[in-house]
Structures are given as C-alpha cells and as structure tokens.
C-alpha cells in the first residue's frame, strides 16, 4: 500500500440533510433544541445523583449518572459539527477531524452499549436476588464494571480506527452522511474493502447484536423468575423503560452496523435516532416515572431557592 495515497484527500465533504437555506435554518433550530434538551436533561440527572446521598449510594442511580455522562459525550461528538454545518454551505471536515470523530463516536457508543448491559445485570440482581443486592452490587464492583465498559469501548474503537486509517483515500471525498462513520468513510477508499468490511461488521455488528440479545434475555429471565402478579407488574414497570432505551439505541445500531456497508436512503434518519434522539430521551425515559429521582430534584431545586411543581 502506498502510504502517500492516504494524503491525497485532506478534507471530506459531509452530505448533510439539505442544500436549501430555509430548510437548513429550520433544521438548525430543531437540532439545537434537541442538543440543548440533551444537555439540560443529562446534566440535571448527573447533578441530582451526585448531590443526593441516597441516590449516590444506590448502584442503579450510580450507573444512571454514568449513562447520562456517556449520553452527553455521545451527542457532543456529532451534533455541534452538524449545527455548524447547517450554517455553512461547504460542510467540510478535515481528514484528521473525521478520523477523530469516528474514533470517539465508536468509543463512547460501545461504552454505552456495555454500560446498558451492566444496568440490565443490576436490575436482574435487584429483582431476582433482593436480599443479596447490596452485597453483590457493591460500589467497588460498580466502579469496576463502569471502567470495564469504558475499556471495552476504547478497544472496540481502536480496532475500527486502525482498520480505517490504513486505507488509502485518493478521491472521491463526499461522505454520504452528516458525520464521519465507518460505513460511509471506507466506501471512499481507493482499494477493495471487502475484507475490511467483513472485519468491521463482525466487530461492530457482533457487539451491538450480542449486547441486544443479552439485554433482552436478561429482562425475559427476570419476568420468568417472578411468580406473583404484583411482582411481575413492578418488574414490568421497572424494566419497561429500560427496554425502551435498549430498543431506541440498539435497533438503529444493528440496522447500520450488522449488515454489509451498502447505503440506504433511510440511513441518515436512522443515524439521527441513536446520535441525537436517544441521548435526549434517556433522562425522560429513566426518570419521569421515578418518584425517587423527582423527589431528589425537588430537594435540589428547593435548596437553590427555586419552586418545583409536581
């Protein structure tokens, strides 16, 4: 491979959503609302968990606080560049910035997948082994599991990035999406990428699909083990919101990464779901029906001199 070929393309052009100024202005306002809502919701959860002694000592809320932090990082990888591109006709991204975006997207995204799996295990222990819950899910184990999630994301992203930067890019340079991701970027390589695609699909696709199967299996096991109607009702209430998050996040990821890297017209909209919508929805899904979190938020607002309306 001629390494100089990789230097021919120094910038990529992101396709974006539209070339019509009026349409892009409306989309800018819409996605800005999504991004601000993501920050407000997730920062509120993080501050609430950190400031409340009960929530901070609970394994479930400790993991939820980490999920909120990951959601903030995940949305920040792509959304600010998307907002800037709505105001810029060129929509250029430098090669190094493109690779960095690709790396952090998979780093944080894979870490979130692993963390959601950890949260499913936490719910399994809490519901099926309640008497041993605090012993099993100790703070030390929670920290190890969170660290393992980050490490797993780092390893996954490193593999994806190394496979990508070894490819020669000598034109064209038009990325058919609003951010740099593995499928649209490697399509631009000036070489046969069949083997690379298989390796990447087996990596990203296997992680997203296997994690989804593990999550669904764990929640199904919880429901099977609970015999009483009241207990099953509570379990459904607890796990239902988690399953909603899992479906919103893993469904689009499986659609994008667990297939050969061919392009469909709906890929951009599917990407919006797991890049923009899910990080915004997580705080709502996990906390709107949670009395403990709402009570802690009320106490936090009362300390700040603000009024809280239930």
C-alpha positions in Angstrom: 0.0 0.0 0.0 1.3 3.4 -0.9 1.1 5.5 2.2 1.3 8.7 0.2 -2.2 7.9 -1.2 -3.8 8.5 2.1 -2.5 12.1 2.0 -4.2 12.9 -1.3 -7.6 13.5 0.3 -7.1 16.1 3.1 -10.8 17.1 3.5 -14.1 15.3 3.3 -17.4 16.9 2.4 -20.4 15.8 4.6 -23.7 15.4 2.7 -25.8 16.9 5.5 -29.6 16.9 5.1 -30.5 19.6 2.7 -28.9 22.3 0.4 -31.9 24.7 0.8 -31.1 27.6 3.2 -34.6 27.9 4.5 -34.8 24.2 5.2 -31.4 24.2 6.9 -32.4 27.1 9.1 -35.4 25.2 10.3 -33.3 22.1 10.9 -30.8 24.1 12.8 -33.4 25.3 15.3 -34.8 21.8 15.7 -31.5 20.1 16.3 -30.3 23.0 18.5 -33.4 22.3 20.7 -32.5 18.6 20.7 -28.9 19.3 21.8 -29.9 21.8 24.5 -32.5 19.4 25.8 -29.9 16.7 25.9 -27.6 18.8 28.0 -30.2 20.1 30.3 -31.7 16.7 31.0 -28.5 14.8 31.4 -26.7 17.4 33.5 -29.8 17.6 35.7 -29.6 13.8 36.3 -25.9 13.9 37.0 -26.1 16.8 39.4 -29.2 15.2 41.2 -27.5 11.9 41.6 -24.2 13.5 42.8 -26.0 15.8 45.3 -28.4 13.3 46.9 -26.8 10.8 49.4 -29.4 8.1 48.8 -29.2 8.2 45.0 -25.4 8.4 45.0 -25.1 5.3 47.2 -27.5 3.3 45.1 -25.9 1.2 42.4 -28.8 1.8 39.9 -28.5 5.6 40.1 -24.7 5.5 40.1 -24.9 3.7 36.8 -27.6 6.0 35.6 -25.4 9.0 36.3 -22.6 7.4 34.3 -25.1 6.8 31.5 -26.0 10.4 31.4 -22.4 11.4 31.2 -21.9 9.0 28.2 -25.0 10.5 26.6 -23.6 13.9 26.8 -20.3 12.8 25.3 -22.0 10.8 22.6 -24.2 13.7 21.4 -21.3 16.1 21.6 -19.2 14.0 19.2 -21.5 14.8 16.2 -24.2 17.4 17.0 -22.1 20.5 17.3 -20.5 19.9 13.9 -23.9 19.2 12.5 -25.2 22.5 13.8 -22.2 24.4 12.4 -22.8 22.7 9.0 -26.4 23.9 8.9 -24.9 27.5 8.8 -22.0 26.5 6.3 -22.6 25.7 2.7 -19.2 23.9 2.3 -19.7 21.3 5.1 -16.0 20.4 5.1 -14.3 18.3 7.7 -10.5 17.7 7.7 -9.3 14.2 7.4 -7.8 14.2 11.0 -11.1 15.6 12.4 -13.0 13.0 10.5 -11.0 10.2 12.0 -11.2 11.7 15.5 -15.0 11.9 15.2 -15.1 8.3 14.0 -12.9 7.2 16.9 -14.8 9.0 19.7 -18.2 8.0 18.2 -17.4 4.3 18.5 -15.5 4.8 21.8 -18.4 6.3 23.6 -21.1 4.4 21.7 -19.6 1.0 22.5 -19.0 2.0 26.1 -22.7 2.9 26.4 -23.7 -0.5 24.9 -21.6 -2.2 27.6 -23.0 0.0 30.3 -26.6 -0.7 29.3 -25.7 -4.4 29.6 -24.3 -3.7 33.1 -27.5 -1.9 34.1 -29.6 -4.9 32.9 -27.5 -7.1 35.2 -28.0 -4.6 38.0 -31.8 -4.9 37.6 -31.6 -8.7 37.5 -29.8 -8.8 40.8 -32.1 -6.2 42.4 -35.3 -8.1 41.4 -34.3 -11.7 41.5 -31.8 -11.6 44.5 -33.0 -8.6 46.5 -31.6 -9.8 49.8 -28.1 -10.0 48.4 -28.4 -6.9 46.2 -26.3 -4.5 48.2 -23.6 -7.2 48.8 -23.3 -8.2 45.2 -23.6 -4.7 43.6 -21.1 -3.1 45.9 -19.6 0.3 44.9 -16.3 -1.3 44.2 -17.9 -3.7 41.7 -19.9 -0.9 40.1 -16.7 1.1 39.5 -15.0 -1.9 38.0 -18.0 -2.6 35.7 -18.1 1.1 34.6 -14.3 1.1 34.0 -14.7 -2.2 32.0 -17.4 -0.6 29.9 -15.1 2.3 29.0 -12.2 0.0 28.3 -14.3 -2.2 26.1 -15.4 0.9 24.1 -11.8 2.0 23.8 -10.6 -1.4 22.5 -13.5 -1.6 20.0 -12.9 2.0 18.7 -9.2 1.5 18.4 -9.8 -1.6 16.2 -12.2 0.3 14.0 -10.0 3.4 13.7 -6.8 1.4 12.8 -8.6 -0.5 10.1 -9.9 2.8 8.7 -6.6 4.8 8.7 -4.7 2.1 6.9 -6.9 2.6 3.9 -5.8 4.8 1.0 -8.1 7.8 0.2 -7.4 9.4 -3.1 -11.0 10.5 -4.1 -13.9 11.0 -4.2 -14.3 12.7 -0.8 -18.1 13.0 -0.4 -19.3 11.3 2.8 -22.9 10.4 2.4 -24.0 11.3 6.0 -23.9 14.2 8.4 -20.9 12.8 10.3 -17.9 10.6 9.8 -18.7 6.9 10.4 -17.1 3.7 9.3 -19.6 2.6 6.6 -19.7 5.8 4.5 -16.0 6.6 5.0 -14.5 3.3 3.9 -16.6 3.4 0.8 -14.4 6.2 -0.4 -11.2 4.2 -0.1 -9.2 3.6 -3.3 -8.9 -0.1 -2.8 -11.0 -3.2 -2.4 -12.6 -3.1 1.1 -14.5 -6.4 1.2 -12.3 -8.0 3.8 -12.2 -4.8 5.9 -16.0 -4.6 5.8 -16.3 -8.2 7.0 -13.9 -7.5 9.9 -15.8 -4.3 10.8 -19.2 -5.9 10.5 -18.1 -8.8 12.7 -16.8 -6.2 15.2 -19.5 -3.6 15.4 -22.3 -5.8 14.3 -21.4 -8.6 16.8 -21.1 -6.2 19.7 -24.4 -4.5 19.1 -26.4 -7.6 18.2 -24.9 -9.8 21.1 -25.4 -7.0 23.6 -29.0 -6.6 22.5 -29.7 -10.3 22.8 -28.1 -10.4 26.3 -30.2 -7.5 27.4 -33.5 -8.9 26.1 -32.6 -12.3 27.6 -31.9 -10.8 31.0 -35.2 -9.0 31.2 -37.0 -12.1 29.9 -35.4 -14.1 32.7 -36.5 -11.6 35.3 -40.1 -11.9 34.2 -40.0 -15.7 34.1 -38.5 -15.9 37.6 -41.1 -13.7 39.2 -44.3 -15.6 40.0 -46.6 -13.1 41.7 -48.7 -10.8 39.6 -47.8 -7.8 41.7 -44.1 -8.6 41.5 -44.3 -9.1 37.7 -46.2 -5.8 37.4 -43.4 -3.9 39.3 -40.8 -5.7 37.2 -42.5 -4.7 34.0 -42.7 -1.1 35.3 -39.0 -1.1 36.1 -37.7 -3.0 33.1 -40.2 -1.4 30.5 -38.4 1.9 30.5 -35.0 0.1 30.2 -36.3 -1.9 27.2 -37.5 1.2 25.5 -34.0 2.7 25.8 -32.4 -0.5 24.6 -34.7 -0.6 21.5 -34.2 3.0 20.6 -30.4 2.7 20.9 -29.7 -0.9 19.7 -32.3 -1.1 16.9 -30.7 1.6 14.7 -27.1 0.4 15.6 -27.9 -3.1 14.5 -29.5 -1.8 11.3 -26.4 0.2 10.4 -23.6 -2.0 11.5 -24.8 -5.6 11.3 -25.0 -5.6 7.6 -22.6 -5.1 4.6 -21.8 -1.5 4.1 -24.3 -0.7 1.4 -26.1 2.6 1.5 -29.9 3.1 2.0 -31.8 6.3 1.8 -33.0 6.0 5.4 -29.5 5.7 6.9 -29.4 9.4 7.8 -32.7 9.3 9.6 -31.8 6.1 11.4 -28.5 7.7 12.4 -30.4 10.6 13.9 -32.2 8.2 16.2 -29.1 6.9 18.0 -26.9 10.0 17.7 -29.4 12.7 18.6 -32.8 11.4 19.8 -31.7 8.6 22.2 -29.3 10.8 24.3 -32.1 13.3 24.7 -34.8 10.7 25.6 -32.8 8.7 28.2 -33.3 11.2 31.0 -37.0 11.4 30.3 -37.5 7.6 30.0 -35.5 6.7 33.1 -36.7 9.5 35.4 -40.1 10.9 34.5 -41.9 8.0 36.3 -39.3 7.7 39.0 -40.6 9.1 42.3 -37.1 8.9 44.0 -35.5 11.0 41.3 -38.3 13.5 41.1 -38.2 13.9 44.9 -34.4 14.4 44.8 -34.8 17.0 42.1 -37.4 18.8 44.2 -35.0 18.9 47.1 -32.2 20.2 44.9 -34.4 22.9 43.5 -35.6 23.9 47.0 -32.0 24.3 48.1 -31.5 26.6 45.1 -34.5 28.7 46.0 -36.5 27.6 43.0 -40.1 26.4 43.0 -41.0 22.9 41.9 -44.4 21.9 40.6 -45.4 18.3 40.5 
